[in-house]
Amino acid sequence: MCLHKMMLEHSAASRIGTSHQLFSERLVAGENLIMEQKSCCVAKTTSATESTEEKQAVEEVVAAEEQVYQDALVGATQATRKLVESCKQLTSQFRRSTAYKILTRTTQPSHAITLVFVSFILLVLWPNIVGQPSTNASPAKNVAQRPSVFVSLAYFGSFAMHFGAQMWMTFVSGLALYFNLPRHTFGRVQEILFPKYFSMGAGLSAVTLITFIKLQQTAHPELTSASFHSWDPLLLLQLVSLALCAALELIVWLYLAPPMLRLMHQKYHFEASETVGQEVGHFAGAENAQLQRSLHFKSVHKRFRQIHMTTAMANMVALACTFVHLHFLASRVEML
């Protein structure tokens, strides 16, 4: 019995020892697994942090590149807008001033501008208007000189810009807008472009005329104080064509465009009340009985058509004058 009891106790102790050993091994294995999981989590966290840092670094580099290589057009547009807004503010301040009110309410600005324009041209031409016929008494003084680069640049630049503006407005912009926009929308666009077009044309024609005279006087010093009777008829033709072009565009800008635009507004007001004016490429007012019965509308429409036709004819004559001078330049290409 004692022996059997001892064997049982030994067997129980062995089992208990084995159980402790298995428990210890499992505990160690669990600890190892937990350590591995912790290390994996740390590695994942580290990799995620590194990935986030890399993304941030890439974003910073891209932002820096965008800042360095920012679109120049956007910057130029913003600068132009700021400049235009500042000019508008200055203009608005000037219009609220007492000097502007006195100028616009007590005088005719168009007459004043015309007077200044014509006076300046006459001041440049005066030595030739009152001059004497040219003589060859002192040929040493009649040595041709090289014209100033600034004068040549002003001459060719003003003529090229003027001719390009005339071709664009007459044959491209006007026709393209008329046949692609509603008639009232086209009129409002032309309302903005017309004054700027004719004022720019008058100024550029004046610059071309003055610089042309200076270039001729530089190339032929005997013409500096000589009467126009001594000038070559071909040169006189250029003077007449340039002066006529400048005068026509000045007249249209100051005396024809303002009343034409006022009549256009009155005409559009009548047409809008009868839902006319959204047609493209033609006038639908002749088909409206209400407009045809309105004597006031017919009178406004007639006066508008007359001034508009006069303006168109003046523009075509000015363009013909520009072509005359273009032919003169083309015939002198070999001498340039």
PyMOL commands that set and color helices and strands:
alter all, ss='L'
color gray80, all
select helices_A, chain A and resi 2-68+72-95+98-106+109-129+139-141+149-178+183-219+221-223+228-230+233-273+285-287+289-293+295-331+333-335
alter helices_A, ss='H'
color red, helices_A
deselect
rebuild
show_as cartoon
